[in-house]
Amino acid sequence: MPASSLLPRPTEAHATAGHFTLGPRTCLRIGEGAEPAARLLRTLLAPATGLPLHPADDATVTLTLDRTLTDLGDEGYGLTVAPQAVLLRAAQPTGLLRGVQTIRQLLPPPALAASPQRGVRWSLPCVEITDVPRHRWRGAMLDVARHFQPVSYLRRYVDLLALHKINVFHLHLTDDQGWRMPVAAYPKLTEVGGLRARPDGAPHGGAYTRSELAGLVAYAAERGITVLPEIEMPGHVRAALAAYPHLGNRPDRALDVWTRWGVCDTVLGVHEEVFDFCRTVLEEVMDVFPSPYVHIGGDECPVTEWEESPQARACAREAGLSGPAALHGWFLGRVGAFLVRNGRRPVGWAETGTELPDGFTVLAWRDPAHARAAAARGHDVVNAHHRATYFDYPLSDGPQEPPGQPGAVVGLRDVHAHDPVPAGADPDTAARVLGAQAQLWTEYAATPARLEYLTYPRLCALADRTWSGPTSWTDFRSRLDRHTARLDALEVSRHP
Ligand code: TNX
């Protein structure tokens, strides 16, 4: 496939004459530090091509690190394909992993298939590419709390993210309707909180094992992707309260794992047992997930229970707060400080852009003004504006759309036009915008086929915008038309 079909679009690509063809005798020259990239290239190409790509010192395909190429940053790479040789270079190992995905896209689409493909010439067009991402946070969130997905599917999800050079896989692990991460000290979180009754009595449930999650983290790391874990607090915790009612505001009350969608009134209490719980859970999360960032939710937390609780009101008074509503920021500040003491950076959802404590990285979802406000206060910001990045919203309001999240439509064009830097941002504010991320909430999406239908091709547009910066709609469309052959080879579902 020509370089003009690459998605995301590389920073610079100059096509030259001729082809390089990979065959059974093609070998790899693997520089120091390039072993992970060589392994990934083999892993990705083996199923369809059967090519062994053995190592050899006089090989025609070279993968090498050159730490002096600092302009390439952590993720950039240079790729030269000439008739007799291929050279992939980067300053850092992750850059080589990105370049491997480009090599894969330059091959004919059957190279991406999961089964042996016969009679295909594995040729790459000659080209000179220098490629550096525009934004350093290019994320995709998957909500496995509302509908559980097996870890095998999460691995496929990661594979598809890697193809698009997405680098953050945000796993929404807990919510009112389900708790999916095991915590040794609190076994009922998954035993009780992992299972909910449906209104019709048919149960829905599931939880990961620790080793499945650790395996997923390693799998993602081999593809240059960080798994960002999210544990919701102090709201969106009904599943945890069903398991451990004493963590709430009314310990005498038995609650079920929530069977409805929306914002639930029941939230964590504010007492020391709750902070013990949060620390214990997050210690286990940090053990399993090496991500420098840990997400602790913070969204949609009604304060009615705190207002009605003498204990919460007293806590607010003792902390010198204006009232129970201020416990939200105070709570997140305490837990955030715990993460910071452990060398991690807390992340939270912004409701207004001004309510998260200092030091939080903010996912601004409701309004571009919130992204601006958060950045102006000194927060690092990831733009997750719902009207461009909520892939649970329908793609169109056409009759062919299955019933889904009621809300605004997010069309492919909306995603493509989504600038991570909000309009009107001054240069200081713009510098604090790390990038953008897609959200797939799963109230109305239970099956892998539906998840993929909602994710692609919209994620292609988000990947293009965050890696390449602005591209023209016509250019994007023509690349996407050819990229579709790759998605087809990977059997990405295009029907709900
Ligand atoms: C709002 S955005 C939520 C989620 C829902 C989503 C549905 C955010 C941080 N919270 O709990 O699933 O809307 O679109």
Boltz pocket constraint, residues with backbone or C-beta under 6 A from the ligand:
constraints:
  - pocket:
      binder: B
      contacts: [[A, 262], [A, 299], [A, 300], [A, 349], [A, 365], [A, 390], [A, 392], [A, 405], [A, 407], [A, 441], [A, 442], [A, 443]]
      max_distance: 6.0
